[in-house]
Amino acid sequence: MTPPLQRCLRCYRPHRMCFCDAIVPVRNQTSVLILQHRRERFHPFNTARIVHESLERCDLMVAYNAELADQFQQAALPENTGLLYPGADARLLSDLPPSDRPEHLVILDGTWHQAKTLFRDIPRLQTLPQYCLAPSSPGRYRIRREPNEHALSTLEATVSALMALEPENSELPLLIDAFDRMIGDQLGRHAPTVDEPPKTNWRRNEKRRRGSANVPRVLGGDLNRVVVAYGERDNHRPTPIYWTAVRLGTGERFECAIESDSYDESQFMDHLQLDQQVIERAIRLDEFRNAWRAFLEPGDHIAMRHHGTARLLAEADAEFAPTVILKAVNAPGARMDDRDKPIPPGRSRASVRLQAAVDFVRQLNSLSQIVDPQSVAPV
């Protein structure tokens, strides 16, 4: 048996490729707060780790989006705080006079898609003034895929932003030196052959056809292990009052009402349009938890509309399988019809929304079939 790979607990790189000795302290006047998507936390090529270890004034927050929103809401931010994010109204940092420069900078760490979900799910970010960069040359990050040739890693973006805000700071290039060493060491381990072209920052996937969807692998192949689920929230507590699901491979369904005083509120019930017979069979929350666990099978993935639905399972302590959040899937050519519409007679709001999610998953699955299976994006 191959022994487990031993890693440095500071940079999370294999010991033979540790670059901690290349990380040097850098004094910065503009304080930095990095909000890191949880999937990046232990990624061995995560450059936010270098930034956090190097900058004298730098804090790092990492958690699930909902928890990160709560932490960031409670954080004490200086008055002159800005967000590095290329929104429609973002101002170019290099064009700012000294009087307009932010004194505190918030930076999002993750893939471009992850950064968009952080911005979407953390309301306080949307209240901050936005600033952007205008890179004049391609980024130097030749290991991980970037969305375009001028996309920058978190480290490059941070250094570029600080150099625009602190043009007199001669220590900032030291961060780039540490970054270049990490890149060089990694590429040195996987040097191209004579017939292989050198690697560049923007690695275009020629197998992916124009317009193909970025479909998570679990939704792009066999759907036998995909369970689509939807839940209604109790009117007074952040727990499920009703849960329904369907296993796409077999059509097997799950439906359960959970005991609650909210069933006595006529206006609330008119909104949900739940079947009275289902309500009469409502069970305790712990019984729901056991029934839901029994419905799921090894290898299942649960597809849900949005993070709010997933939080219902977390509050019920019923997270028994990996989840896929459909709202986070950006797939041109597929659309989930989630607009509020009149509920047809004999249907509940939950049944309508569950069907919309099922239809969306099938759209994603169909779109993925036009792509070479080896080029479907992994999750």
C-alpha positions as CSV (number, residue, x, y, z in Angstrom):
1,M,0.0,0.0,0.0
2,T,1.3,3.5,-0.9
3,P,1.9,5.5,2.2
4,P,-0.2,8.7,2.6
5,L,1.4,11.9,1.2
6,Q,2.9,14.0,3.9
7,R,2.0,17.7,3.7
8,C,3.2,20.9,5.3
9,L,0.4,22.1,7.6
10,R,1.2,25.7,6.8
11,C,1.2,25.8,3.0
12,Y,-0.5,22.5,2.6
13,R,2.0,21.4,-0.1
14,P,3.9,18.1,-0.1
15,H,6.9,18.4,2.1
16,R,9.3,18.0,-0.8
17,M,7.6,21.0,-2.5
18,C,7.0,23.2,0.5
19,F,7.6,26.9,-0.3
20,C,7.1,28.3,3.3
21,D,10.8,29.5,3.3
22,A,9.9,31.7,0.3
23,I,7.1,33.5,2.2
24,V,8.5,36.7,3.7
25,P,6.7,39.4,5.8
26,V,5.3,42.3,3.8
27,R,4.2,45.5,5.5
28,N,1.0,46.9,4.0
29,Q,-0.8,50.1,5.0
30,T,-4.2,49.1,3.4
31,S,-5.6,46.3,5.5
32,V,-7.0,43.3,3.7
33,L,-9.8,40.9,4.5
34,I,-10.1,37.8,2.4
35,L,-13.4,36.0,2.3
36,Q,-12.6,32.5,1.1
37,H,-15.0,30.0,-0.5
38,R,-14.9,26.8,1.6
39,R,-13.9,24.6,-1.3
40,E,-10.6,26.6,-1.6
41,R,-9.6,26.1,2.1
42,F,-7.3,23.1,1.6
43,H,-6.5,23.4,-2.1
44,P,-2.8,22.9,-2.5
45,F,-2.5,25.7,-5.1
46,N,-4.6,28.2,-3.1
47,T,-2.8,31.6,-3.3
48,A,-4.8,33.3,-0.5
49,R,-2.8,31.2,1.9
50,I,0.4,32.9,0.7
51,V,-1.2,36.3,1.0
52,H,-2.5,35.7,4.5
53,E,0.8,34.4,5.7
54,S,2.8,37.2,4.2
55,L,0.8,40.4,4.6
56,E,1.2,42.1,8.0
57,R,-2.4,43.5,7.9
58,C,-4.5,40.7,6.6
59,D,-7.4,38.6,8.0
60,L,-8.9,35.5,6.5
61,M,-12.5,34.2,6.9
62,V,-13.6,30.9,5.5
63,A,-16.9,29.0,6.0
64,Y,-20.0,27.9,4.2
65,N,-21.6,30.9,2.4
66,A,-24.4,31.3,5.0
67,E,-22.0,31.1,7.9
68,L,-19.6,33.5,6.2
69,A,-22.5,36.0,5.7
70,D,-23.2,35.9,9.4
71,Q,-19.6,36.3,10.3
72,F,-19.1,39.2,7.9
73,Q,-22.3,40.9,9.1
74,Q,-20.8,41.0,12.6
75,A,-17.3,42.1,11.5
76,A,-16.3,45.6,12.5
77,L,-15.3,47.2,9.2
78,P,-13.5,50.6,8.9
79,E,-15.6,53.3,7.4
80,N,-13.6,53.6,4.2
81,T,-13.9,49.9,3.2
82,G,-14.2,48.7,-0.4
83,L,-14.7,45.5,-2.3
84,L,-12.4,44.3,-5.1
85,Y,-15.1,43.1,-7.5
86,P,-15.7,44.0,-11.2
87,G,-19.3,45.0,-10.9
88,A,-21.0,47.4,-13.3
89,D,-20.2,50.5,-11.1
90,A,-16.7,49.4,-10.1
91,R,-14.1,52.2,-10.1
92,L,-10.6,51.5,-11.5
93,L,-8.2,51.5,-8.6
94,S,-5.3,52.9,-10.6
95,D,-7.4,55.9,-11.5
96,L,-8.3,56.9,-7.9
97,P,-6.7,60.1,-6.4
98,P,-5.2,59.4,-3.0
99,S,-8.2,61.0,-1.2
100,D,-10.6,58.4,-2.8
101,R,-8.5,55.3,-2.1
102,P,-10.1,52.8,0.3
103,E,-8.2,52.1,3.5
104,H,-9.6,48.6,3.9
105,L,-10.0,46.1,1.0
106,V,-12.2,43.0,1.0
107,I,-11.2,40.4,-1.5
108,L,-13.1,37.2,-2.5
109,D,-11.1,34.0,-2.9
110,G,-12.3,31.2,-5.1
111,T,-13.0,30.4,-8.8
112,W,-14.9,33.1,-10.6
113,H,-18.1,31.1,-10.2
114,Q,-17.4,30.7,-6.5
115,A,-16.7,34.5,-6.1
116,K,-20.1,35.2,-7.7
117,T,-21.9,33.0,-5.3
118,L,-20.1,34.7,-2.4
119,F,-21.2,38.1,-3.6
120,R,-24.7,36.8,-4.1
121,D,-25.1,35.1,-0.8
122,I,-23.4,37.7,1.5
123,P,-25.7,40.8,1.4
124,R,-23.3,43.1,3.2
125,L,-20.9,42.8,0.3
126,Q,-23.5,44.4,-2.0
127,T,-23.5,47.6,0.1
128,L,-19.7,48.2,-0.3
129,P,-18.2,50.4,-3.0
130,Q,-16.7,48.3,-5.7
131,Y,-13.2,48.6,-7.2
132,C,-11.6,46.8,-10.1
133,L,-8.3,46.2,-11.8
134,A,-7.2,46.6,-15.5
135,P,-4.4,44.0,-16.0
136,S,-2.3,44.9,-19.0
137,S,-0.8,41.4,-19.4
138,P,-1.9,37.8,-18.9
139,G,-1.8,36.4,-15.4
140,R,1.1,34.3,-14.3
141,Y,-1.0,31.4,-12.7
142,R,-0.1,28.6,-15.1
143,I,-1.4,25.8,-13.0
144,R,-5.1,26.3,-12.5
145,R,-7.7,27.1,-15.3
146,E,-8.7,30.7,-15.6
147,P,-11.9,32.1,-17.3
148,N,-9.9,34.3,-19.7
149,E,-6.3,35.1,-20.4
150,H,-6.3,38.3,-18.2
151,A,-7.8,36.6,-15.1
152,L,-5.6,36.9,-12.0
153,S,-5.1,34.7,-9.1
154,T,-6.1,36.0,-5.6
155,L,-2.4,36.7,-4.9
156,E,-1.9,38.6,-8.2
157,A,-5.1,40.5,-7.7
158,T,-4.2,41.5,-4.1
159,V,-0.7,42.6,-5.1
160,S,-2.0,44.6,-8.1
161,A,-4.6,46.3,-5.9
162,L,-2.1,47.2,-3.1
163,M,0.4,48.5,-5.7
164,A,-2.3,50.8,-7.0
165,L,-3.1,52.0,-3.5
166,E,0.4,52.0,-2.2
167,P,2.7,52.8,-5.1
168,E,5.6,53.6,-2.8
169,N,5.5,50.1,-1.2
170,S,8.7,48.3,-2.4
171,E,8.0,45.1,-0.4
172,L,4.9,44.0,-2.4
173,P,6.9,42.4,-5.3
174,L,8.3,39.9,-2.7
175,L,4.8,38.3,-2.7
176,I,5.1,37.7,-6.5
177,D,8.5,36.1,-5.9
178,A,7.0,33.6,-3.6
179,F,4.2,33.0,-6.0
180,D,6.6,32.5,-8.9
181,R,8.6,29.9,-6.9
182,M,5.4,27.9,-6.2
183,I,4.5,27.9,-9.9
184,G,8.0,27.1,-11.0
185,D,8.4,24.2,-8.6
186,Q,5.0,22.7,-9.7
187,L,5.7,23.0,-13.4
188,G,9.2,21.6,-12.8
189,R,7.6,18.4,-11.5
190,H,5.5,18.1,-14.7
191,A,7.8,19.5,-17.4
192,P,6.4,19.3,-21.0
193,T,7.9,16.9,-23.4
194,V,9.7,18.1,-26.6
195,D,6.5,17.8,-28.6
196,E,4.3,19.4,-26.0
197,P,3.7,23.2,-26.1
198,P,4.6,25.1,-23.0
199,K,1.7,25.8,-20.6
200,T,0.1,29.1,-20.4
201,N,-2.3,30.7,-17.9
202,W,-5.4,30.3,-20.1
203,R,-5.8,26.6,-20.9
204,R,-8.5,26.4,-23.5
205,N,-10.4,23.1,-23.6
206,E,-10.6,22.3,-27.3
207,K,-12.9,19.3,-26.6
208,R,-15.7,21.5,-25.3
209,R,-18.0,22.6,-28.0
210,R,-19.1,26.3,-28.3
211,G,-22.1,26.9,-26.0
212,S,-21.8,23.7,-24.0
213,A,-22.9,23.9,-20.4
214,N,-20.7,23.8,-17.4
215,V,-22.7,20.9,-15.9
216,P,-21.5,19.3,-12.6
217,R,-20.4,15.8,-13.3
218,V,-23.0,14.2,-11.1
219,L,-25.8,15.8,-13.2
220,G,-24.1,15.2,-16.5
221,G,-24.1,11.4,-16.5
222,D,-26.3,8.6,-15.1
223,L,-29.0,10.2,-13.0
224,N,-29.8,7.0,-11.1
225,R,-28.1,8.3,-8.0
226,V,-29.6,11.8,-8.2
227,V,-32.4,12.7,-5.8
228,V,-34.2,16.0,-6.4
229,A,-35.6,17.5,-3.2
230,Y,-37.6,20.5,-2.1
231,G,-38.8,21.6,1.4
232,E,-41.2,24.2,2.9
233,R,-40.0,26.2,5.9
234,D,-41.9,26.4,9.2
235,N,-43.5,29.8,9.6
236,H,-41.8,30.4,12.9
237,R,-38.6,28.4,12.9
238,P,-35.9,27.7,10.4
239,T,-36.8,24.0,10.1
240,P,-38.7,22.1,7.5
241,I,-42.5,21.8,7.9
242,Y,-42.8,19.7,4.7
243,W,-40.3,17.7,2.6
244,T,-40.7,16.1,-0.7
245,A,-38.2,14.4,-3.1
246,V,-38.0,12.1,-6.1
247,R,-35.3,9.7,-7.2
248,L,-34.7,10.3,-10.9
249,G,-33.5,6.8,-11.7
250,T,-36.6,5.0,-10.4
251,G,-39.3,7.7,-9.9
252,E,-39.5,6.7,-6.2
253,R,-41.0,9.5,-4.2
254,F,-40.6,10.8,-0.6
255,E,-43.2,13.0,1.0
256,C,-43.4,14.0,4.7
257,A,-45.1,16.6,6.8
258,I,-43.5,17.6,10.1
259,E,-45.5,18.5,13.2
260,S,-45.9,22.3,13.6
261,D,-48.3,24.9,15.0
262,S,-48.1,26.7,11.7
263,Y,-50.6,24.3,10.2
264,D,-53.3,26.2,12.1
265,E,-52.5,29.5,10.3
266,S,-55.0,29.7,7.4
267,Q,-53.1,32.4,5.5
268,F,-49.9,30.5,5.6
269,M,-51.5,27.3,4.6
270,D,-53.3,29.0,1.7
271,H,-49.8,30.1,0.5
272,L,-48.4,26.5,0.6
273,Q,-51.6,24.7,-0.6
274,L,-50.5,21.5,1.1
275,D,-52.7,18.4,0.9
276,Q,-54.8,18.1,4.1
277,Q,-54.4,14.4,4.2
278,V,-50.6,14.7,4.2
279,I,-50.8,17.2,7.1
280,E,-52.9,14.8,9.1
281,R,-50.0,12.3,8.9
282,A,-47.4,14.8,10.2
283,I,-44.6,13.2,12.2
284,R,-42.1,14.5,14.7
285,L,-38.8,16.1,13.5
286,D,-36.7,13.2,14.7
287,E,-39.0,10.7,12.9
288,F,-38.6,12.8,9.7
289,R,-34.9,12.6,10.1
290,N,-34.9,8.8,10.4
291,A,-37.4,8.4,7.5
292,W,-35.2,10.7,5.2
293,R,-32.1,8.7,6.1
294,A,-33.8,5.5,5.3
295,F,-34.9,6.8,1.9
296,L,-31.4,7.7,0.8
297,E,-29.0,5.1,-0.6
298,P,-25.2,5.0,-0.6
299,G,-23.8,7.1,-3.4
300,D,-26.8,9.4,-3.7
301,H,-26.5,13.2,-4.4
302,I,-29.3,15.6,-3.5
303,A,-30.1,18.3,-6.0
304,M,-31.9,21.3,-4.4
305,R,-33.1,24.6,-5.8
306,H,-31.1,27.0,-3.6
307,H,-29.1,27.3,-0.3
308,G,-32.2,28.1,1.7
309,T,-33.6,24.6,1.0
310,A,-30.2,23.0,1.9
311,R,-30.2,25.0,5.2
312,L,-33.5,23.3,6.2
313,L,-31.8,20.0,6.2
314,A,-28.9,21.4,8.2
315,E,-31.3,22.8,10.8
316,A,-33.0,19.4,11.0
317,D,-29.6,17.7,11.4
318,A,-30.5,15.6,8.3
319,E,-27.6,16.1,5.9
320,F,-26.9,12.6,4.9
321,A,-25.6,12.9,1.3
322,P,-23.7,15.4,-0.8
323,T,-25.7,18.3,-2.3
324,V,-25.8,20.1,-5.6
325,I,-27.3,23.6,-5.5
326,L,-29.1,24.2,-8.8
327,K,-29.2,28.0,-8.5
328,A,-25.4,27.9,-8.5
329,V,-25.2,26.1,-11.9
330,N,-24.5,28.5,-14.7
331,A,-25.6,26.7,-17.8
332,P,-26.5,28.7,-21.0
333,G,-29.4,26.9,-22.7
334,A,-31.0,25.7,-19.4
335,R,-33.3,27.6,-17.2
336,M,-35.3,26.8,-14.1
337,D,-38.7,28.3,-14.2
338,D,-39.0,29.4,-10.6
339,R,-41.2,32.4,-10.9
340,D,-44.2,32.5,-8.7
341,K,-47.3,31.5,-10.7
342,P,-50.8,30.5,-9.8
343,I,-50.8,27.0,-8.3
344,P,-52.9,24.6,-10.4
345,P,-55.9,23.0,-8.6
346,G,-55.0,19.9,-6.8
347,R,-51.2,20.9,-6.7
348,S,-49.1,22.3,-3.9
349,R,-46.5,25.0,-4.2
350,A,-43.9,22.4,-3.2
351,S,-45.0,20.0,-6.0
352,V,-44.8,22.8,-8.6
353,R,-41.3,23.8,-7.4
354,L,-40.0,20.2,-7.2
355,Q,-41.1,19.6,-10.8
356,A,-39.4,22.7,-12.0
357,A,-36.2,21.5,-10.3
358,V,-36.6,18.0,-11.9
359,D,-37.1,19.6,-15.3
360,F,-34.0,21.8,-14.8
361,V,-31.8,18.8,-13.9
362,R,-33.0,16.9,-17.0
363,Q,-32.2,20.0,-19.1
364,L,-28.6,20.0,-17.7
365,N,-28.3,16.3,-18.3
366,S,-29.4,16.7,-22.0
367,L,-27.0,19.7,-22.5
368,S,-24.0,17.7,-21.2
369,Q,-24.6,15.0,-23.8
370,I,-23.3,17.3,-26.5
371,V,-20.0,17.6,-24.8
372,D,-17.2,15.0,-24.8
373,P,-17.8,13.2,-21.5
374,Q,-14.2,13.7,-20.5
375,S,-14.6,17.5,-20.6
376,V,-17.6,17.8,-18.3
377,A,-16.7,20.0,-15.4
378,P,-16.1,18.1,-12.1
379,V,-17.5,19.1,-8.7
